[in-house]
């Protein structure tokens, strides 16, 4: 949902860090995950690396929303799935993220999320989509030539994304079994005190019959003794 953009962006930025211009990174110079090419495309056409270093929060949000979030239709994806796809898009491109999502849900893998893909997404459990997407994402990353350099960081990132996405998906899913209905004729009302329950009588049986017999014998002997009878003194 679009209300999740700010939250998803905050989670993404935890993995993007600050300034990076690693020679092995095909994306080139980046600041908080924004490449110089995208900064020039959405913010300032003739921007320099120094301009990119000074990117503002508003400029940052503009790039992420227009180039990544909107590209994967984040506003129309279910809670949790939106974050998993969004982070994948930021890390590996929106087209690839869209194709992998389509592969998970069984839609045509054309890299363009439309009604058919969204319908397929809505027909599956969110947790299933998130886990399958993260598994496929890891398989893709392991196949890259830059895996030896960035593999450790990518593994930690996808693991964190999986965990966060599943938590985002959880609130609308039943976490506990529904309570059993109250018996008919005995409504439950927390505001009304319930009457104390009387202990149930012991069921009649051999034990209770023997006890009654012994009580009668005891009473008879006691009465006899009171009247002065001593059967054992003759």
PALO-430615 format. One record per residue (C-alpha): x, y, z; residue in three letters; residue number from 1. Coordinates in nm, 2 decimals. Example, Ala and Ser with C-alpha at 12.3 -4.5 7.8 and 13.67 -1.06 7.14 Angstrom:
1.23  -0.45  0.78  ALA  1
1.37  -0.11  0.71  SER  2
//
This chain:
0.00  0.00  0.00  UNK  1
0.12  0.36  -0.07  UNK  2
0.11  0.44  0.30  UNK  3
0.40  0.20  0.33  UNK  4
0.64  0.39  0.11  UNK  5
0.80  0.59  0.39  UNK  6
0.84  0.29  0.61  UNK  7
0.98  0.08  0.32  UNK  8
1.22  0.36  0.22  UNK  9
1.35  0.37  0.58  UNK  10
1.42  0.00  0.57  UNK  11
1.59  0.02  0.24  UNK  12
1.82  0.30  0.35  UNK  13
1.95  0.09  0.63  UNK  14
2.13  -0.12  0.37  UNK  15
2.23  0.15  0.13  UNK  16
2.46  0.34  0.36  UNK  17
2.62  0.66  0.25  UNK  18
2.86  0.75  -0.02  UNK  19
3.00  0.47  -0.24  UNK  20
3.21  0.48  -0.55  UNK  21
3.35  0.12  -0.56  UNK  22
3.53  0.04  -0.88  UNK  23
3.38  -0.31  -0.89  UNK  24
3.02  -0.17  -0.86  UNK  25
2.87  -0.14  -1.21  UNK  26
2.63  0.12  -1.07  UNK  27
2.91  0.37  -1.03  UNK  28
2.90  0.65  -0.78  UNK  29
2.60  0.63  -0.54  UNK  30
2.48  0.82  -0.24  UNK  31
2.23  0.64  -0.01  UNK  32
2.16  0.41  -0.30  UNK  33
2.09  0.68  -0.56  UNK  34
2.32  0.66  -0.86  UNK  35
2.45  0.96  -1.04  UNK  36
2.26  0.87  -1.35  UNK  37
1.93  0.86  -1.17  UNK  38
2.01  1.18  -0.98  UNK  39
2.06  1.35  -1.31  UNK  40
1.75  1.19  -1.45  UNK  41
1.51  1.30  -1.17  UNK  42
1.68  1.59  -0.99  UNK  43
1.95  1.77  -1.17  UNK  44
2.04  1.70  -1.53  UNK  45
2.40  1.83  -1.51  UNK  46
2.47  1.71  -1.15  UNK  47
2.82  1.63  -1.04  UNK  48
2.94  1.37  -0.79  UNK  49
2.96  1.66  -0.54  UNK  50
2.59  1.74  -0.60  UNK  51
2.50  1.38  -0.55  UNK  52
2.69  1.37  -0.22  UNK  53
2.47  1.66  -0.10  UNK  54
2.14  1.50  -0.19  UNK  55
1.85  1.61  0.04  UNK  56
1.59  1.39  0.20  UNK  57
1.32  1.53  -0.04  UNK  58
1.54  1.46  -0.34  UNK  59
1.61  1.11  -0.21  UNK  60
1.25  1.03  -0.17  UNK  61
1.17  1.16  -0.52  UNK  62
1.42  0.93  -0.68  UNK  63
1.32  0.63  -0.49  UNK  64
0.95  0.68  -0.54  UNK  65
0.96  0.76  -0.91  UNK  66
1.24  0.52  -1.02  UNK  67
1.17  0.22  -0.79  UNK  68
0.85  0.23  -0.60  UNK  69
0.62  0.34  -0.88  UNK  70
0.80  0.12  -1.13  UNK  71
0.70  -0.19  -0.93  UNK  72
0.36  -0.06  -0.84  UNK  73
0.45  -0.06  -0.47  UNK  74
0.12  0.12  -0.39  UNK  75
-0.08  -0.17  -0.52  UNK  76
0.12  -0.46  -0.37  UNK  77
0.01  -0.62  -0.04  UNK  78
0.19  -0.53  0.29  UNK  79
0.52  -0.70  0.31  UNK  80
0.53  -0.80  -0.05  UNK  81
0.57  -0.43  -0.14  UNK  82
0.89  -0.40  0.07  UNK  83
1.04  -0.72  -0.06  UNK  84
0.99  -0.62  -0.43  UNK  85
1.09  -0.26  -0.36  UNK  86
1.42  -0.35  -0.20  UNK  87
1.49  -0.60  -0.48  UNK  88
1.43  -0.32  -0.73  UNK  89
1.66  -0.08  -0.56  UNK  90
1.94  -0.35  -0.54  UNK  91
1.90  -0.51  -0.88  UNK  92
1.67  -0.30  -1.09  UNK  93
1.29  -0.26  -1.11  UNK  94
1.26  -0.47  -1.43  UNK  95
1.43  -0.77  -1.28  UNK  96
1.24  -0.74  -0.95  UNK  97
0.91  -0.73  -1.15  UNK  98
1.01  -1.04  -1.36  UNK  99
1.11  -1.24  -1.05  UNK  100
0.78  -1.15  -0.88  UNK  101
0.59  -1.26  -1.19  UNK  102
0.79  -1.58  -1.19  UNK  103
0.68  -1.64  -0.83  UNK  104
0.31  -1.59  -0.89  UNK  105
0.30  -1.76  -1.23  UNK  106
0.23  -1.44  -1.44  UNK  107
0.39  -1.36  -1.77  UNK  108
0.75  -1.25  -1.70  UNK  109
0.75  -0.93  -1.91  UNK  110
0.89  -0.70  -1.64  UNK  111
0.58  -0.48  -1.64  UNK  112
0.35  -0.52  -1.34  UNK  113
-0.01  -0.48  -1.45  UNK  114
-0.36  -0.61  -1.36  UNK  115
-0.28  -0.98  -1.44  UNK  116
0.03  -0.98  -1.21  UNK  117
-0.15  -0.80  -0.93  UNK  118
-0.44  -1.05  -0.95  UNK  119
-0.20  -1.34  -0.93  UNK  120
-0.03  -1.17  -0.64  UNK  121
-0.36  -1.13  -0.45  UNK  122
-0.44  -1.50  -0.50  UNK  123
-0.13  -1.62  -0.31  UNK  124
-0.03  -1.60  0.05  UNK  125
0.20  -1.31  0.12  UNK  126
0.44  -1.51  0.32  UNK  127
0.48  -1.76  0.04  UNK  128
0.55  -1.48  -0.21  UNK  129
0.80  -1.32  0.02  UNK  130
1.00  -1.64  0.09  UNK  131
1.00  -1.76  -0.27  UNK  132
1.10  -1.42  -0.40  UNK  133
1.39  -1.39  -0.15  UNK  134
1.51  -1.74  -0.23  UNK  135
1.51  -1.66  -0.61  UNK  136
1.68  -1.33  -0.54  UNK  137
1.96  -1.51  -0.35  UNK  138
2.00  -1.76  -0.63  UNK  139
2.04  -1.47  -0.88  UNK  140
2.29  -1.29  -0.66  UNK  141
2.51  -1.60  -0.61  UNK  142
2.54  -1.63  -0.99  UNK  143
2.69  -1.28  -1.03  UNK  144
3.06  -1.23  -1.09  UNK  145
3.08  -0.98  -0.81  UNK  146
2.95  -1.23  -0.55  UNK  147
3.29  -1.29  -0.40  UNK  148
3.32  -0.91  -0.33  UNK  149
2.96  -0.83  -0.22  UNK  150
2.82  -1.17  -0.13  UNK  151
2.84  -1.14  0.24  UNK  152
2.66  -0.80  0.24  UNK  153
2.40  -0.92  0.00  UNK  154
2.32  -1.23  0.21  UNK  155
2.27  -1.01  0.52  UNK  156
2.06  -0.77  0.33  UNK  157
1.82  -1.03  0.18  UNK  158
1.79  -1.20  0.52  UNK  159
1.69  -0.87  0.68  UNK  160
1.45  -0.79  0.40  UNK  161
1.28  -1.13  0.44  UNK  162
1.24  -1.08  0.81  UNK  163
1.11  -0.73  0.78  UNK  164
0.87  -0.81  0.50  UNK  165
0.72  -1.11  0.69  UNK  166
0.66  -0.88  0.99  UNK  167
0.49  -0.62  0.77  UNK  168
0.27  -0.90  0.62  UNK  169
0.18  -1.04  0.96  UNK  170
-0.07  -0.79  1.12  UNK  171
-0.36  -0.88  0.88  UNK  172
-0.30  -1.25  0.91  UNK  173
-0.46  -1.45  1.19  UNK  174
-0.19  -1.51  1.45  UNK  175
-0.40  -1.72  1.69  UNK  176
-0.69  -1.96  1.64  UNK  177
-1.03  -1.79  1.70  UNK  178
-1.18  -1.84  2.04  UNK  179
-1.44  -2.12  2.08  UNK  180
-1.80  -1.99  2.09  UNK  181
-1.97  -1.97  2.43  UNK  182
-2.22  -2.25  2.50  UNK  183
-2.58  -2.16  2.41  UNK  184
-2.76  -2.01  2.70  UNK  185
-2.44  -1.91  2.88  UNK  186
-2.33  -1.58  2.72  UNK  187
-1.98  -1.45  2.82  UNK  188
-1.98  -1.09  2.94  UNK  189
-1.66  -0.96  3.09  UNK  190
-1.86  -0.68  3.26  UNK  191
-2.09  -0.91  3.46  UNK  192
-1.95  -1.12  3.74  UNK  193
-2.02  -1.48  3.72  UNK  194
-2.19  -1.67  4.00  UNK  195
-1.96  -1.90  4.20  UNK  196
-1.98  -2.26  4.09  UNK  197
-2.09  -2.51  4.35  UNK  198
-1.88  -2.82  4.37  UNK  199
-2.05  -3.12  4.21  UNK  200
-2.17  -3.40  4.45  UNK  201
-1.96  -3.71  4.46  UNK  202
-2.12  -3.99  4.25  UNK  203
-2.27  -4.28  4.44  UNK  204
-2.07  -4.60  4.43  UNK  205
-1.91  -4.87  4.64  UNK  206
-1.71  -4.62  4.84  UNK  207
-2.00  -4.41  4.94  UNK  208
-2.22  -4.71  5.04  UNK  209
-1.95  -4.87  5.26  UNK  210
-1.90  -4.53  5.43  UNK  211
-2.27  -4.50  5.52  UNK  212
-2.28  -4.86  5.66  UNK  213
-1.98  -4.80  5.88  UNK  214
-2.14  -4.47  6.01  UNK  215
-2.45  -4.67  6.11  UNK  216
-2.25  -4.93  6.30  UNK  217
-2.05  -4.66  6.48  UNK  218
-2.36  -4.48  6.59  UNK  219
-2.52  -4.81  6.72  UNK  220
-2.21  -4.90  6.93  UNK  221
-2.20  -4.55  7.07  UNK  222
-2.56  -4.56  7.17  UNK  223
-2.52  -4.89  7.33  UNK  224
-2.21  -4.77  7.52  UNK  225
-2.40  -4.47  7.65  UNK  226
-2.68  -4.69  7.79  UNK  227
-2.42  -4.88  7.99  UNK  228
-2.39  -5.19  7.78  UNK  229
-2.04  -5.33  7.78  UNK  230
-2.05  -5.64  7.56  UNK  231
-1.68  -5.72  7.62  UNK  232
-1.73  -5.70  8.01  UNK  233
-1.95  -6.00  8.13  UNK  234
//
